[in-house]
Amino acid sequence: MNLLRRFVLIGTIATVVDVAALLWLRQRLGWPVPLADASAVALATAVSWILHGWLTWPDDPSQRFYRAARPYLATALAALVVDVAILWALVALTDPRKAWALVAVKIPALGAAFVVRSANYRRVMVDAVRSDQRRPRPRPPSTGRYRLSVVVPAYREADRLQHTIAVIRSELSPIAADGGLEVIVVDDGSDDGTAEVARAAGADQVVVLAQNRGKGAAVRAGVLTAEGSTVAFIDADLAYSPAQLARFLERIENGWDVAAGSRQHTDTLTVVRAGRLREVGGRIVNVLTGVVLLGRYRDTQCGLKAMRSDAARLVFSHCTIDRFAFDVEVFHLVERYRLSLVEVPVTVVNSSRSTVRIVQDSVRLLTDLIRIRRNARVGRYELVGVEERLPPAI
């Protein structure tokens, strides 16, 4: 049974318990409305707590809410007060004598209580995600043949890929000399000889996708091929200079699971601004991602990110989004798997090339966000066993 159905089932059972208990206590035993309703809500809350403990997936962020007694009970108490107050007021106004009439005035009370629960539930979840992410969690070092792997997704980049690889090797030469550097180019179904140029330019690995699938698919293929203990990805246009990856690597080696570049960070330097269309597109993304993400991220779409290798494999082995919204899915999985995350300021020189199409990309983004929500509900992101999880913090 998927997550949505579990929530619906548990909510239905708790509601039936609430209404049935109210009718029994009020109609059969003659208890006063406030006492009968408060007792019924308390009983339904207890049933909900027990059922969620049995049925809610351990890896799902919502489990944190149901395991934490204090916020759960605080939310239940607030909902109880609202439920009782509204029902008491409606009973005073309508004086229902029949069971069906009492149920009719109970419905608005249930609706108001649901709103209270939902609002507080999201607030608690936001606090839980922030708590998970706000500090590094030193774990046993991740293993790898290289100290750093850099994944470069490329689509029709034959004209500048040789320069891109040369700059990466030049600016990251200190890392190459101290632990090793791996450069991976993923040709996303190009028809201009991108893969051949990458090989000639000295990429350590060249992964070729048979057809153009999107940046998300290309990054995923590269990350899952990487052999470094830290894995990063960077855009082929070098809007972000590769030298900045040294700061990302430092964050990962200091205990952070994920380091994400942020163009909105207060210390970020924008040398060349993005075009108007790209800025508008970025604002649309920031608004829509609130549908999926609980964290308050300043920038989900920055093309510079790094992860410890085991975290990267964990996240990208469960990714399903191939195109524009893949970054949002990555952030969602970081939240779900309780990984620590630090936002890193960047220096950005925006490229004159742009493939942004406001209408088409907005529609595709919304479609992908719905898909992410659906994946979460049906268990697509569920962790199967202990072997999929990261080692515990030291």
N, C-alpha and C positions, 0 to 999 in steps of 0.2 A: 504494500500500500504506500503511495507516495505521500510526501509531507503535507501537501494541501489537504488531501483526503483525511489524513490523520488529524489535522487541526479541525476540520469540519466535523469529523466524527466525535472528537473529544468535546468540542463546543456544543454539539447537539445533545450529547449525553448530559453534560453539565446543565444545560438549559432545561432539559426535561426534569432533571432532579430538582432544580430550583423551583420550577412551576408546580411540580407535583407536591413537593414539601410545603410550599406556600398554601396550596389548596387544602392539604391535610390539616395543617396547623390552624389555619383560619376558619375553614368551613366545618371541619369535623370536631376540632378541639376548642374552637372559639377564642384562640389567642388574639391579642390586639395586633393590628396590621403591622406596626413597626417591629414588634418582637417576632412575629411570624415571618415577615420578609427577611429580617436580618438573619434569623436562624436558617432559613432556606438558602440564602445567598452563601452563608458560611459553609453549609453542607456541600453546596455545589462547588465552592472553591476547593474544598478538601478533595472532592472526587476528581476535579480537574488536575490538581497537583499530583495525585497518585497516578492518574492515567498518563499525564505527560512524562512523568518519571519512567514509566514503562515503555512508552511508545516513541518518544521524540529521539531522533538520532543523536548520538553523542558528539559527532563532528559538526553538527549544525550549530551556527551561532546562537540560535534560539535556546539551545540546551543550557547555555550559561544562565539564562533568565530563570528557567525552571529549577535549576540546581541551587540558585541563590535564594534562600528563604526570605531574607529581609526585604529585598525589592519586590519579590512576588507578593508577600503579605501586605506590604505598604500599598501596592497597586490594588490588591483585593479589597483592602479597607476603604480606599478612596472610592472604588466602584460600588462597594456596599452602601456607603453613605449616600451617594448619588441615587442609587436604586431605591433605597428606603425613602428618601426625601420625596422623590417624584411620585412613587406609588402612594405614599401617605397623602400627598396633596391631591392626587387624582381621586383617591377613595373618598376624601373629604368633600370633593366637589360633586362626585357622581353617586356615592353611596351604593356601590354594587352589592346586590344580595345573592345573585346567582353565580355559580362557578365560572360560567363563560364570561360574565361581565367582569369578574375579578381578573381573569386571564387577559381580557381586552385592555384593561388599564395597566396591566403588568408589562405589556409589550413596549410602550414608550420608555418605561423604566429600564427594561433590558437593553434597549437601543442606546440610551444615554450611558449606561454602565459600560457597554461595549466600546463606545467612543473613548471613555476615560481609560479603559484598559489598553486600547490600541495606542493612544498617545503616550501613555507612560511606558508601555512596552518598548516602543521605539527609542524613547529617551534612555531607558536602561541599557538597551542594546548599543546605542551610540557610546555610552560611558564604558561599556565592556570592551568594545573594539578599541577605543582610545587607550584604555588601560593596558590592553595586550600590546599595542604598537608603540607606546611612548618611550620605552626604554629598551636598550639592547639586552639580549639574552645569550650570554656566552655559552656556547655549546662546544662539544668536542670538534676540532677542526674538520671541515669537509675535505675529502680526499680528491686528488686529481693529478693527472700527468703534468699539467701546467699550473702555474700560479693564477693565470687569468686567461680566459677564452673570450674573444670578442666576436660576436655574430653580426654580420652585415647583410641585411636583407636587400636584394637588388632586383629591380625590374627595369630592363632596358637601360642599364647603366654602363654599357661598354665604353662610352666616350670619356668617362671620368673615373672608372673603377681602378685603373692602374695608379692614378694619383692618390685615390682614397687609401689603397692598401699601403702605398709608400709612406703616406703621412701617419697612418696608424703605427707602422713599424718604427718610424723615426721618433714620434712623440712618446711612444711607450717603450722605447729601448731600455730604460732603466729597469722596467719590470721584466722585460725579456732576459736581461742579464742576471736578474735576481729572482729566480723561480720559474721563468719560462712564460712565453706568450704564444697563444694560438689564435690565428685569424681564420674565421670561417665565413665564407661567402655563400649565400643561398640564392641561387638563380630562380626567381619566381616565374618560370615559364617564359623567359625573354626570347625574342626572335632576332636579336642583334649581335649575338656572339658574346653575351655577358659572361657566360661560364668559361669560355676559352680565354678571354681577357683576364679573368680572375686567376686561372691556373698559371698563365704566363707571368702575371704580376707577383706570384709567389704565395698565394693563399695556401694555408696548411690543409684546409679541406674545402672542397667545392661541392655543395649539395645542389642538385638540379631537380626542380619540380617539373613534372611533365607538362603542366599547364599553369597559367596564371591563376593563383588561388587567393592572393592577397597577402598583405604584410604580416598579419597574424599567423597564417600558415607557414610563411617563410621563417619568421622568428622561432616558431615552435619547432620546426624541423632542425634549425641550427642549434637551438638550446639543447635538444634531446640528443644531438650528435656530439656536443662539446665534451672535452676531456679535462677542462680546467677545474680547479677547486672553487674558483669564483667565475661566474658567467655573466657577461654584460652584452648588451646590444646597442648599436649605434646606427644612425641613418647614413646611407651611402653619400649623401650630399655634404656630409660633415658640417651641418649647421651647428653642431656641437663639436668643438675640437677634441680629438681623442685624448689629449693630455689630461682633460678633466676626469677621465676614468680613474686616474690615480687616487683622487679623493673618494670616489665611489668604492674602490678597492679597499682603501683605508677604513671606511665605515664598516664594510663587511668583515674585515679581519679584526675589527674591534668589537664584534659581537652582534651586529645587526644582521637580520636575515635578508632584508631587502633594502636597497637604496634606490630611491626614485628621484630623478631630476624634476625640478619644478621651475617653470618659467615665471611663476607668480611669487616666488620666494622674495623676501625683501632684499636679499643680497644678490639676486640675479641681475646680470648685465645683458641688455639687448643691444647689440651693435647695429644690426639692421632689423627694423621692424618687419613683422609679417604683413602681407597684403591685407586689405580690408576684408576680403572674403574669408581668409583664414582666421582672422580675429573674430569675426561673426560666428564662424563655425565652431571655434573654441568656446565661445560663450554658450552656444546651444548645447554642446557636449556637457559643460559644467552644470547646466540646469537639468538635463535629462539624466545624468548619472546619479542624481539623488534618488531616482526610482529604485536603484539597485544597491548603491553603496551606503554604508553607515558612517564611515569615516568622513572627516571634513578635509578633503584633499584640495590643495590649491591648484593642482594640475595633474590630470590623469593621462594626458596625451603626449607628454614630453618623450622624445625619442631616445632618451638616455636613461637606462636602468641597469642595475646589477643585482645579483642574488648569489648567495652561497649555492654551490652546485646541487646539493641535495634538496634545498628549497626550490630551486629552479626546476629540477626534474619532477618534484611533487606537484608544483603548480602547472607546468606546461603539459604534463602527461594527462591532466584532466581538462585542459582547455579545448574548446570546441569552436570558438569564433575565429573565422579566417581573415576577416577584413577590419573595418574601421574601429569596431568596438572591442577588439581583442584586449586592449589595455584595461578597459573597464572590467572584463572578465578576470584578468590577472589580479586586479585590486580586490575583486570580490573573493577570489580564492585565497588571497593573502589574509583577508578578514576571517574567512571560514576556517582556515587551518591555523589560525591564531599565531601568525608570524609577526615578528617585530618589523617595523618599517620606519625609515628616516627619509625625510625630504631633503634633497641637496640642491643648493643654488647652482645655477649654470650660467655660462656665457653663451649666448646664441646669436648666430649670424644667419638670418633666414634666407633661404634660397629664393631666387626669382621664379623658379619653376613651382607650379602649384597644380595639383590635381583635384582641389576642393570643388565640389559641386553642391551648393548649399541645399537645394531641395532633395536631390537624390541621396546625398550622404545623410541628411537628417532622417529621411524615411528609413534608410538602411540601418542607421544607428538605433532608431526606435524599435525596429524589428529585432535587432540583435539583443537589445536590452530585455525585450519580452522573452526572447529565447533563453537568456541567462536566468531570468526569474523562473521560467518553466523548468529548465535543467535542475535548478535548486529544489524545486518542488517534487520532481519525479525521482530524485536520488542520483542524478548523473554525476554529482560531485562527491558522493559519499566515499569515504575511505574504507577500503575492504578489510585491511588487517594492520597489525602493528608494524609490519615491514614498510608500509607506506609513510609512516610518520617520521618526523625529524627526531634525532636524539634529544633527550631532555636537557634543559639548561644545567650547567655545572653549578 
